[in-house]
Amino acid sequence: MKHKEQFICNSCNEHTRLDIHTSKMFGEFEHVYAKCEHCGYKSTVYYTNKRVRKLMSKQVTETNVARKEALKSKLQREIDMLKVKFEGV
């Protein structure tokens, strides 16, 4: 039996399988979330736009460790800015 990753739902506090979904929002924006199998709550993993998806693609293919780390930092900053934009957090 293959072990699946789990997370604790932000709404019902139950352990649930980490099953990632993506939904289009508007324009170039997408919402990436995990849906609780108990209560149906959508826990945000992150938001993306064209820039974030391009950085993710570059990071996957980058072989130089220093450049990969720089991309990781840049990517996290972009994701954090989108979270503030959509959640105000």
C-alpha positions, 0 to 999 in steps of 0.5 A: 500500500502506498503511503499518501501525504496528509494535512490537518484541515484548517476548518474541521481539524481532521487529518485528510489526504493531501490531494492538490487541485488547481482552479482558474480564478480570473485572468492569469491567476490560479488557486492551488489548494487541497480539499478536505475529504471530511468537510470539503474545505479548500485549504490554500497551498498557494496562488500562481500567475504567469510569472510564478509558473515560469519561475517554477518551470525554470527552477525544475530545470535548473542544475546549478545549485546556487541559481536554483536556490536564488530561483527558490527565494525569488519564487517564494517572494512572488508567491507571498506577494500573491497571498497578500493580494488575495488573502490580505495576509 
